[in-house]
Amino acid sequence: MLAIKSKEVEMILNQKIKITSDKKCAFNIYWGIAPNHKTNLVHKHSFFEVCYILKGQGTYSENEVNYDLNAGTLFISLPGRYHNITNKPV
């Protein structure tokens, strides 16, 4: 089995699937992979951020509400909303 590093996977995805659009809307897609995601500071974006948890546990906080994160969780951070992810060490 060929082992591929996460940065190589990001590069491949960013080359292959980048922009999709039609007459009503357009999306510029940036792929990122963080195998050892660390706790981050409260922040906000001007874009939608879609996250899928492959493994591990943590908490997603948005507008002072906490949500458990586990393997298989999919969530979307909306633009302009303050949020952060807290990693739960295993």
Number of C-alpha atoms within 10 A of each C-alpha: 3 4 5 8 10 13 12 11 14 15 13 12 15 15 12 8 12 12 12 10 9 7 5 5 7 10 10 10 13 14 14 14 14 11 12 9 13 13 14 11 11 13 12 17 13 9 12 13 14 11 13 14 17 13 13 16 17 22 17 19 17 18 9 8 9 15 12 12 21 16 12 11 13 12 14 10 19 16 12 12 16 16 20 19 21 19 17 13 8 6
